Amino acid sequence: SIIVPVHNSECWLDECLKSVWEQDFEGTMELSIFNDASKDGSAEIIEKWKMKLEEVGVSVIIGNNDSPQPRGVGFAKNQAVIQSSGAYLCFLDSDDVMMPQRVRLQHQVAIQHPNSIIGCQVRREPQDSTERYTRWINSLSQEQLLTQVFTSHGPTVIMPTWFCSREWFFHVGRFDEGGKGVPEDLLFFYEHLQKGGEVFRVNHCLLLYRYHPQAATHSVLEETIWTHRVRFLEDRVLSSWTSFTIWNAGKQGRRLYRSLSPANQRKVTAFCDVDAKKITKGFYTYEESEERPKPRIPVCHFRDATPPFVICVKLDLTGGAFETNLDTLNLKEGRDYYHFS
């Protein structure tokens, strides 16, 4: 079942649904669309493609929210899944375009890994938008799909590329339906990992992934995502560490420290950095603390710091300087350090 939530998507929908029609998958396929209170010409485009798809043996299920207000993308995706019947679910956003081999290649991997979310590589449209993010999505190693789940980039395989079994989707428990401002993909992804789910990526570009200001992603507050990320890091990593170092004595590192629970704040033995001024000062005082005396956390050079590290330095932004420094320490990601920024 190809799962497509739709809300006022008329400018992209033709191209999106044409890409369903062009799939080279030989098995049985259906399209499940949920139209969430669209006020534009989306419904007519859906009807047109329903006829075309049914001519080539793809059944089409259409659900509608007829109320004046949309219920949100989490609700629309859940409804599209509920009304569908396929053993596997292929998620597609109404503004994106699949390559003809997408369903076939992801299905082959999904059969072998029943408790997994399978993603793929993507091509960004326009090409120069979110270059760092696109590079990250496309080049994570198999191990990093599980270790880099705490960064501000969000899920290590992006939702419009997700492919999973129906049974596993309901085992994880469907998308949060809180509506605007809820990072429903991230919450589902975290729940998937908490339940022992695996993550794989087909190393072919199987999706044209569109960037535009109307995208639902832009309605989620950074603060909301930050809070979820910190809690997830605390649950998955910090709960089993007795002490650790925060790599970055600047704004991001201090913000992480302040966001931690008091128990985890006490585990921070030091901040480390390369900035001579911060290192010379020698410590960070947690001014907002209720404790007396206020906690003072040492600041040292990264070469003098003790792992494990939570790294709050953004990747791919320092012309390779940070990555080179990290490499000199010969540490193992997922054991000696995790990326948070």
Contacts in CASP RR format, 6 or more apart in sequence:
PFRMAT RR
TARGET T0000
AUTHOR 0000-0000-0000
METHOD contacts of the structure
MODEL  1
SIIVPVHNSECWLDECLKSVWEQDFEGTMELSIFNDASKDGSAEIIEKWK
MKLEEVGVSVIIGNNDSPQPRGVGFAKNQAVIQSSGAYLCFLDSDDVMMP
QRVRLQHQVAIQHPNSIIGCQVRREPQDSTERYTRWINSLSQEQLLTQVF
TSHGPTVIMPTWFCSREWFFHVGRFDEGGKGVPEDLLFFYEHLQKGGEVF
RVNHCLLLYRYHPQAATHSVLEETIWTHRVRFLEDRVLSSWTSFTIWNAG
KQGRRLYRSLSPANQRKVTAFCDVDAKKITKGFYTYEESEERPKPRIPVC
HFRDATPPFVICVKLDLTGGAFETNLDTLNLKEGRDYYHFS
1 29 0 8 1.000
1 30 0 8 1.000
1 31 0 8 1.000
1 32 0 8 1.000
1 81 0 8 1.000
1 84 0 8 1.000
1 85 0 8 1.000
1 86 0 8 1.000
1 88 0 8 1.000
1 89 0 8 1.000
1 90 0 8 1.000
1 166 0 8 1.000
2 20 0 8 1.000
2 29 0 8 1.000
2 30 0 8 1.000
2 31 0 8 1.000
2 32 0 8 1.000
2 90 0 8 1.000
2 92 0 8 1.000
2 103 0 8 1.000
3 32 0 8 1.000
3 77 0 8 1.000
3 80 0 8 1.000
3 81 0 8 1.000
3 84 0 8 1.000
3 89 0 8 1.000
3 90 0 8 1.000
3 91 0 8 1.000
3 92 0 8 1.000
4 16 0 8 1.000
4 17 0 8 1.000
4 20 0 8 1.000
4 31 0 8 1.000
4 32 0 8 1.000
4 33 0 8 1.000
4 34 0 8 1.000
4 80 0 8 1.000
4 92 0 8 1.000
4 93 0 8 1.000
4 94 0 8 1.000
5 33 0 8 1.000
5 34 0 8 1.000
5 36 0 8 1.000
5 73 0 8 1.000
5 74 0 8 1.000
5 76 0 8 1.000
5 77 0 8 1.000
5 80 0 8 1.000
5 93 0 8 1.000
5 94 0 8 1.000
6 13 0 8 1.000
6 33 0 8 1.000
6 34 0 8 1.000
6 35 0 8 1.000
6 36 0 8 1.000
6 38 0 8 1.000
6 42 0 8 1.000
6 46 0 8 1.000
6 76 0 8 1.000
6 94 0 8 1.000
7 35 0 8 1.000
7 36 0 8 1.000
7 37 0 8 1.000
7 38 0 8 1.000
7 42 0 8 1.000
7 70 0 8 1.000
7 72 0 8 1.000
7 73 0 8 1.000
7 76 0 8 1.000
7 94 0 8 1.000
8 38 0 8 1.000
8 39 0 8 1.000
8 40 0 8 1.000
8 42 0 8 1.000
9 16 0 8 1.000
9 38 0 8 1.000
9 40 0 8 1.000
9 42 0 8 1.000
9 94 0 8 1.000
9 95 0 8 1.000
10 38 0 8 1.000
10 40 0 8 1.000
10 41 0 8 1.000
10 42 0 8 1.000
10 45 0 8 1.000
12 94 0 8 1.000
12 95 0 8 1.000
12 96 0 8 1.000
12 210 0 8 1.000
13 42 0 8 1.000
13 45 0 8 1.000
13 46 0 8 1.000
13 94 0 8 1.000
14 45 0 8 1.000
14 49 0 8 1.000
15 97 0 8 1.000
16 92 0 8 1.000
16 93 0 8 1.000
16 94 0 8 1.000
16 95 0 8 1.000
16 96 0 8 1.000
16 97 0 8 1.000
17 31 0 8 1.000
17 45 0 8 1.000
17 46 0 8 1.000
17 49 0 8 1.000
17 53 0 8 1.000
18 49 0 8 1.000
18 97 0 8 1.000
19 92 0 8 1.000
19 97 0 8 1.000
19 98 0 8 1.000
19 99 0 8 1.000
19 100 0 8 1.000
20 31 0 8 1.000
20 49 0 8 1.000
20 53 0 8 1.000
20 58 0 8 1.000
20 92 0 8 1.000
20 98 0 8 1.000
21 49 0 8 1.000
21 52 0 8 1.000
21 53 0 8 1.000
21 56 0 8 1.000
21 58 0 8 1.000
22 98 0 8 1.000
22 100 0 8 1.000
23 29 0 8 1.000
23 98 0 8 1.000
23 100 0 8 1.000
23 101 0 8 1.000
23 102 0 8 1.000
23 103 0 8 1.000
23 104 0 8 1.000
24 100 0 8 1.000
24 101 0 8 1.000
24 104 0 8 1.000
25 103 0 8 1.000
25 104 0 8 1.000
25 107 0 8 1.000
26 104 0 8 1.000
29 58 0 8 1.000
29 103 0 8 1.000
30 58 0 8 1.000
30 59 0 8 1.000
30 60 0 8 1.000
30 61 0 8 1.000
30 84 0 8 1.000
30 85 0 8 1.000
30 86 0 8 1.000
31 49 0 8 1.000
31 53 0 8 1.000
31 58 0 8 1.000
31 59 0 8 1.000
31 60 0 8 1.000
31 61 0 8 1.000
32 60 0 8 1.000
32 61 0 8 1.000
32 80 0 8 1.000
32 81 0 8 1.000
32 83 0 8 1.000
32 84 0 8 1.000
33 46 0 8 1.000
33 60 0 8 1.000
33 61 0 8 1.000
33 62 0 8 1.000
33 63 0 8 1.000
33 80 0 8 1.000
34 62 0 8 1.000
34 63 0 8 1.000
34 64 0 8 1.000
34 65 0 8 1.000
34 76 0 8 1.000
34 77 0 8 1.000
34 79 0 8 1.000
34 80 0 8 1.000
34 83 0 8 1.000
35 42 0 8 1.000
35 43 0 8 1.000
35 46 0 8 1.000
35 62 0 8 1.000
35 63 0 8 1.000
35 64 0 8 1.000
35 65 0 8 1.000
36 65 0 8 1.000
36 70 0 8 1.000
36 71 0 8 1.000
36 72 0 8 1.000
36 73 0 8 1.000
36 75 0 8 1.000
36 76 0 8 1.000
37 65 0 8 1.000
37 66 0 8 1.000
37 67 0 8 1.000
37 68 0 8 1.000
37 69 0 8 1.000
37 70 0 8 1.000
37 71 0 8 1.000
42 94 0 8 1.000
43 64 0 8 1.000
46 60 0 8 1.000
46 62 0 8 1.000
49 60 0 8 1.000
50 60 0 8 1.000
50 62 0 8 1.000
53 59 0 8 1.000
53 60 0 8 1.000
54 60 0 8 1.000
61 83 0 8 1.000
61 84 0 8 1.000
63 79 0 8 1.000
63 80 0 8 1.000
63 83 0 8 1.000
65 71 0 8 1.000
65 75 0 8 1.000
65 76 0 8 1.000
65 79 0 8 1.000
70 76 0 8 1.000
71 177 0 8 1.000
71 179 0 8 1.000
72 177 0 8 1.000
72 178 0 8 1.000
72 179 0 8 1.000
72 180 0 8 1.000
72 216 0 8 1.000
73 175 0 8 1.000
73 179 0 8 1.000
73 184 0 8 1.000
73 216 0 8 1.000
74 175 0 8 1.000
74 176 0 8 1.000
74 177 0 8 1.000
74 178 0 8 1.000
74 179 0 8 1.000
74 182 0 8 1.000
74 184 0 8 1.000
75 175 0 8 1.000
75 177 0 8 1.000
75 178 0 8 1.000
75 179 0 8 1.000
77 91 0 8 1.000
77 175 0 8 1.000
77 184 0 8 1.000
78 174 0 8 1.000
78 175 0 8 1.000
78 177 0 8 1.000
81 89 0 8 1.000
81 166 0 8 1.000
81 169 0 8 1.000
81 174 0 8 1.000
84 166 0 8 1.000
86 166 0 8 1.000
87 165 0 8 1.000
87 166 0 8 1.000
87 167 0 8 1.000
88 107 0 8 1.000
88 110 0 8 1.000
88 163 0 8 1.000
88 164 0 8 1.000
88 165 0 8 1.000
88 166 0 8 1.000
89 162 0 8 1.000
89 163 0 8 1.000
89 164 0 8 1.000
89 165 0 8 1.000
89 166 0 8 1.000
89 169 0 8 1.000
90 102 0 8 1.000
90 103 0 8 1.000
90 106 0 8 1.000
90 107 0 8 1.000
90 162 0 8 1.000
90 163 0 8 1.000
91 159 0 8 1.000
91 160 0 8 1.000
91 161 0 8 1.000
91 162 0 8 1.000
91 163 0 8 1.000
92 98 0 8 1.000
92 160 0 8 1.000
93 159 0 8 1.000
93 160 0 8 1.000
95 210 0 8 1.000
95 212 0 8 1.000
95 215 0 8 1.000
96 160 0 8 1.000
96 207 0 8 1.000
96 208 0 8 1.000
96 209 0 8 1.000
96 210 0 8 1.000
97 207 0 8 1.000
97 208 0 8 1.000
97 210 0 8 1.000
98 206 0 8 1.000
98 207 0 8 1.000
98 208 0 8 1.000
99 204 0 8 1.000
99 205 0 8 1.000
99 206 0 8 1.000
99 207 0 8 1.000
99 208 0 8 1.000
101 204 0 8 1.000
101 206 0 8 1.000
102 120 0 8 1.000
102 206 0 8 1.000
102 207 0 8 1.000
103 163 0 8 1.000
105 120 0 8 1.000
105 202 0 8 1.000
105 204 0 8 1.000
105 206 0 8 1.000
106 118 0 8 1.000
106 119 0 8 1.000
106 120 0 8 1.000
106 163 0 8 1.000
106 202 0 8 1.000
106 206 0 8 1.000
107 163 0 8 1.000
109 116 0 8 1.000
109 118 0 8 1.000
109 163 0 8 1.000
109 200 0 8 1.000
109 202 0 8 1.000
110 116 0 8 1.000
110 118 0 8 1.000
110 163 0 8 1.000
110 164 0 8 1.000
110 165 0 8 1.000
113 198 0 8 1.000
113 200 0 8 1.000
114 165 0 8 1.000
114 167 0 8 1.000
114 168 0 8 1.000
115 165 0 8 1.000
115 168 0 8 1.000
115 171 0 8 1.000
115 196 0 8 1.000
115 197 0 8 1.000
115 198 0 8 1.000
116 164 0 8 1.000
116 168 0 8 1.000
116 197 0 8 1.000
116 198 0 8 1.000
116 199 0 8 1.000
116 200 0 8 1.000
117 157 0 8 1.000
117 162 0 8 1.000
117 163 0 8 1.000
117 164 0 8 1.000
117 189 0 8 1.000
117 192 0 8 1.000
117 197 0 8 1.000
117 198 0 8 1.000
117 199 0 8 1.000
117 200 0 8 1.000
118 157 0 8 1.000
118 162 0 8 1.000
118 163 0 8 1.000
118 164 0 8 1.000
118 200 0 8 1.000
118 201 0 8 1.000
118 202 0 8 1.000
119 157 0 8 1.000
119 158 0 8 1.000
119 161 0 8 1.000
119 162 0 8 1.000
119 163 0 8 1.000
119 199 0 8 1.000
119 200 0 8 1.000
119 201 0 8 1.000
119 202 0 8 1.000
120 157 0 8 1.000
120 161 0 8 1.000
120 201 0 8 1.000
120 202 0 8 1.000
120 203 0 8 1.000
120 204 0 8 1.000
120 205 0 8 1.000
120 206 0 8 1.000
120 207 0 8 1.000
121 137 0 8 1.000
121 138 0 8 1.000
121 201 0 8 1.000
121 202 0 8 1.000
121 203 0 8 1.000
121 204 0 8 1.000
121 205 0 8 1.000
121 206 0 8 1.000
121 207 0 8 1.000
122 134 0 8 1.000
122 137 0 8 1.000
122 138 0 8 1.000
122 158 0 8 1.000
122 161 0 8 1.000
122 205 0 8 1.000
122 206 0 8 1.000
122 207 0 8 1.000
122 208 0 8 1.000
122 209 0 8 1.000
123 205 0 8 1.000
123 207 0 8 1.000
123 208 0 8 1.000
123 209 0 8 1.000
124 130 0 8 1.000
124 131 0 8 1.000
124 134 0 8 1.000
124 209 0 8 1.000
124 210 0 8 1.000
124 211 0 8 1.000
125 208 0 8 1.000
125 209 0 8 1.000
125 210 0 8 1.000
125 211 0 8 1.000
126 211 0 8 1.000
129 211 0 8 1.000
130 211 0 8 1.000
132 315 0 8 1.000
132 316 0 8 1.000
132 317 0 8 1.000
133 153 0 8 1.000
134 209 0 8 1.000
135 316 0 8 1.000
136 148 0 8 1.000
136 153 0 8 1.000
136 315 0 8 1.000
136 316 0 8 1.000
137 153 0 8 1.000
137 156 0 8 1.000
137 157 0 8 1.000
137 158 0 8 1.000
138 205 0 8 1.000
140 148 0 8 1.000
140 156 0 8 1.000
140 201 0 8 1.000
142 200 0 8 1.000
142 201 0 8 1.000
143 333 0 8 1.000
143 334 0 8 1.000
144 156 0 8 1.000
144 333 0 8 1.000
145 156 0 8 1.000
145 157 0 8 1.000
145 199 0 8 1.000
145 200 0 8 1.000
145 201 0 8 1.000
146 156 0 8 1.000
146 193 0 8 1.000
146 198 0 8 1.000
146 199 0 8 1.000
147 333 0 8 1.000
147 334 0 8 1.000
147 338 0 8 1.000
147 339 0 8 1.000
148 156 0 8 1.000
148 338 0 8 1.000
148 339 0 8 1.000
149 155 0 8 1.000
149 156 0 8 1.000
149 189 0 8 1.000
149 190 0 8 1.000
149 193 0 8 1.000
149 232 0 8 1.000
150 229 0 8 1.000
150 232 0 8 1.000
150 233 0 8 1.000
150 236 0 8 1.000
150 237 0 8 1.000
150 338 0 8 1.000
150 339 0 8 1.000
150 340 0 8 1.000
151 229 0 8 1.000
151 315 0 8 1.000
151 339 0 8 1.000
151 340 0 8 1.000
151 341 0 8 1.000
152 222 0 8 1.000
152 225 0 8 1.000
152 226 0 8 1.000
152 229 0 8 1.000
152 341 0 8 1.000
154 185 0 8 1.000
154 186 0 8 1.000
154 189 0 8 1.000
154 225 0 8 1.000
154 229 0 8 1.000
155 185 0 8 1.000
155 186 0 8 1.000
155 189 0 8 1.000
156 199 0 8 1.000
157 199 0 8 1.000
157 200 0 8 1.000
157 201 0 8 1.000
158 185 0 8 1.000
158 209 0 8 1.000
159 185 0 8 1.000
159 189 0 8 1.000
160 207 0 8 1.000
160 209 0 8 1.000
161 206 0 8 1.000
161 207 0 8 1.000
161 209 0 8 1.000
168 197 0 8 1.000
171 195 0 8 1.000
172 188 0 8 1.000
172 191 0 8 1.000
172 192 0 8 1.000
172 195 0 8 1.000
173 188 0 8 1.000
173 191 0 8 1.000
174 188 0 8 1.000
175 184 0 8 1.000
175 185 0 8 1.000
175 187 0 8 1.000
175 188 0 8 1.000
176 182 0 8 1.000
176 184 0 8 1.000
176 187 0 8 1.000
176 188 0 8 1.000
177 184 0 8 1.000
178 184 0 8 1.000
180 219 0 8 1.000
181 219 0 8 1.000
181 220 0 8 1.000
181 221 0 8 1.000
181 224 0 8 1.000
182 220 0 8 1.000
182 224 0 8 1.000
183 220 0 8 1.000
183 224 0 8 1.000
183 225 0 8 1.000
183 228 0 8 1.000
186 225 0 8 1.000
186 228 0 8 1.000
187 228 0 8 1.000
190 228 0 8 1.000
190 232 0 8 1.000
193 199 0 8 1.000
193 236 0 8 1.000
194 235 0 8 1.000
226 259 0 8 1.000
227 259 0 8 1.000
229 340 0 8 1.000
230 256 0 8 1.000
230 259 0 8 1.000
230 260 0 8 1.000
233 310 0 8 1.000
233 338 0 8 1.000
233 340 0 8 1.000
234 260 0 8 1.000
234 261 0 8 1.000
234 264 0 8 1.000
237 310 0 8 1.000
237 338 0 8 1.000
238 244 0 8 1.000
238 260 0 8 1.000
238 264 0 8 1.000
238 267 0 8 1.000
238 310 0 8 1.000
241 267 0 8 1.000
241 308 0 8 1.000
242 267 0 8 1.000
243 267 0 8 1.000
243 268 0 8 1.000
243 269 0 8 1.000
243 306 0 8 1.000
244 267 0 8 1.000
244 268 0 8 1.000
244 269 0 8 1.000
244 307 0 8 1.000
244 308 0 8 1.000
244 309 0 8 1.000
244 310 0 8 1.000
245 268 0 8 1.000
245 269 0 8 1.000
245 270 0 8 1.000
245 271 0 8 1.000
245 272 0 8 1.000
245 305 0 8 1.000
245 306 0 8 1.000
245 307 0 8 1.000
245 308 0 8 1.000
245 309 0 8 1.000
245 310 0 8 1.000
246 253 0 8 1.000
246 256 0 8 1.000
246 257 0 8 1.000
246 268 0 8 1.000
246 270 0 8 1.000
246 271 0 8 1.000
246 272 0 8 1.000
246 309 0 8 1.000
246 310 0 8 1.000
246 312 0 8 1.000
247 253 0 8 1.000
247 271 0 8 1.000
247 272 0 8 1.000
247 273 0 8 1.000
247 302 0 8 1.000
247 305 0 8 1.000
247 309 0 8 1.000
247 310 0 8 1.000
247 311 0 8 1.000
247 312 0 8 1.000
247 313 0 8 1.000
247 337 0 8 1.000
248 271 0 8 1.000
248 272 0 8 1.000
248 273 0 8 1.000
248 311 0 8 1.000
248 312 0 8 1.000
248 313 0 8 1.000
248 341 0 8 1.000
249 271 0 8 1.000
249 272 0 8 1.000
249 273 0 8 1.000
249 275 0 8 1.000
249 278 0 8 1.000
249 279 0 8 1.000
249 284 0 8 1.000
249 299 0 8 1.000
250 271 0 8 1.000
250 273 0 8 1.000
250 275 0 8 1.000
250 278 0 8 1.000
250 312 0 8 1.000
252 312 0 8 1.000
252 313 0 8 1.000
252 314 0 8 1.000
252 341 0 8 1.000
253 271 0 8 1.000
253 312 0 8 1.000
254 271 0 8 1.000
254 284 0 8 1.000
255 312 0 8 1.000
256 310 0 8 1.000
256 312 0 8 1.000
256 340 0 8 1.000
257 265 0 8 1.000
257 268 0 8 1.000
257 271 0 8 1.000
257 284 0 8 1.000
257 286 0 8 1.000
257 297 0 8 1.000
258 286 0 8 1.000
258 288 0 8 1.000
260 268 0 8 1.000
265 286 0 8 1.000
265 295 0 8 1.000
268 297 0 8 1.000
269 297 0 8 1.000
269 298 0 8 1.000
269 306 0 8 1.000
270 297 0 8 1.000
270 298 0 8 1.000
270 299 0 8 1.000
270 300 0 8 1.000
270 305 0 8 1.000
270 306 0 8 1.000
271 278 0 8 1.000
271 284 0 8 1.000
271 297 0 8 1.000
271 298 0 8 1.000
271 299 0 8 1.000
271 300 0 8 1.000
272 299 0 8 1.000
272 300 0 8 1.000
272 301 0 8 1.000
272 302 0 8 1.000
272 304 0 8 1.000
272 305 0 8 1.000
272 309 0 8 1.000
273 279 0 8 1.000
273 299 0 8 1.000
273 300 0 8 1.000
273 301 0 8 1.000
273 302 0 8 1.000
274 301 0 8 1.000
274 302 0 8 1.000
274 325 0 8 1.000
278 299 0 8 1.000
279 299 0 8 1.000
279 300 0 8 1.000
279 301 0 8 1.000
281 299 0 8 1.000
282 298 0 8 1.000
282 299 0 8 1.000
282 300 0 8 1.000
283 296 0 8 1.000
283 297 0 8 1.000
283 298 0 8 1.000
283 299 0 8 1.000
284 296 0 8 1.000
284 297 0 8 1.000
284 299 0 8 1.000
285 294 0 8 1.000
285 295 0 8 1.000
285 296 0 8 1.000
286 294 0 8 1.000
286 295 0 8 1.000
286 296 0 8 1.000
286 297 0 8 1.000
287 294 0 8 1.000
289 295 0 8 1.000
302 325 0 8 1.000
302 329 0 8 1.000
303 328 0 8 1.000
303 329 0 8 1.000
307 329 0 8 1.000
307 331 0 8 1.000
307 336 0 8 1.000
307 337 0 8 1.000
308 335 0 8 1.000
308 336 0 8 1.000
308 337 0 8 1.000
308 338 0 8 1.000
309 331 0 8 1.000
309 336 0 8 1.000
309 337 0 8 1.000
309 338 0 8 1.000
310 337 0 8 1.000
310 338 0 8 1.000
310 340 0 8 1.000
311 326 0 8 1.000
311 337 0 8 1.000
311 338 0 8 1.000
311 339 0 8 1.000
311 340 0 8 1.000
311 341 0 8 1.000
312 340 0 8 1.000
312 341 0 8 1.000
313 322 0 8 1.000
313 341 0 8 1.000
314 341 0 8 1.000
315 322 0 8 1.000
315 323 0 8 1.000
315 339 0 8 1.000
315 341 0 8 1.000
316 323 0 8 1.000
326 337 0 8 1.000
329 336 0 8 1.000
331 337 0 8 1.000
333 339 0 8 1.000
END
